[in-house]
């Protein structure tokens, strides 16, 4: 990496780009995780493509605005997010953000195993085999003891997220309707009601969540990026968002036939989505859909448990890097595996309402975002640690708009739960 | 090439090469130095506390929704 930095020329810059991309793509495709893909699937099945195609693009723009700041923070301070909050604001506020992260990560990990279990269920794999296989793969990916090797293996698996694009093509979408939806944000069937708001908030939670802040900043620091590499980090983030948005839109388009044929997808899991789609997209398409769910859950299992390990190491001041051998990073690796194993065990509880858990977890992720974003905004505007890399005014305006939007979405969701009649009075269902 | 006493008698190209090669060590060293505490302003404490209350309230709403859904 250092040699590529020293050389000039187009080839060297492309090589440097290849070496530096990773955290942004991983965080975005990692966030296209099991619950996210289930949310997108439920969106297409329940509301079709109308309002939601442009809305999902908007959520990815918000993700870029937020994640760009973590790149700058990681590259300039060489520290993870939890570490910075503790050092600059003290343990009182630090522990609040850590508790948010720990709870959010555990709940999200549960939903990843739900997606893996449900996806493999389509192929007749028993739940316990699915869950233990996922744990084994997680263990294998982390035992490389090299950040670089781990990152490239995970990137290769994450590329599987794009499998939803051929699935969408197999559903033979009406491209005229897709174009109309993107341009007009219409139609929005059913109007403004509680179900719509739950899906809106779940789709936001499918794109911007607190673990992403912790992961990308820590991964940027662990990778050894410096302030000279921030531009590459931005490219990495935008590329990741574009790939993830393509997969998300494809998932909504793929499940839209269920909406068109008025199928009730209320309590569908990944396997049922695949089964219900089979008459429309064939056995191959349904199998790809189920495999996509497994991949989405697997990549997120790896990245989310890693974000827990990073945050623990930063706060407990223990060695925390994927470059560490097991002996030197015992506490870091232990936290990683214990979190994943506990979440895996939770999923095996019989009778758990899996889809409901998935949607609720996404909603919680959105609710936890505004406090996390405020810390991020304070840090990225801290001239003492950022120097000339503090956020420009336009970036602050965009980030503040994201905080206001997320808080507003949360409040609207709260109103829809406490006083659903308000929306009925406004003309919704 | 001009030699500089500040860089141990190395010329600028040599100094850059040495500094770049040591980059990983410099990053590790930078991480070891702890940052000074930044006292929060009153308005920042107010905003953080408000958002904390918002989060707690909204989590109660989610619990209520799960409870009503279960019944």
Interface residues (C-beta under 8 A of the other chain):
Chain A: X2 X5 X6 X77 X78 X79 X84 X87 X88 X89 X90 X93 X96 X100 X221 X224 X226 X356 X360 X363 X364 X367 X368 X370 X371 X374 X375 X378 X382 X384 X385 X407 X410 X411 X413 X414 X417 X418
Chain B: X16 X17 X20 X21 X23 X24 X27 X30 X31 X34 X35 X36 X37 X38 X40 X44 X47 X48 X51 X52 X54 X55 X57 X58 X59 X61 X62 X64 X65 X66 X68 X69
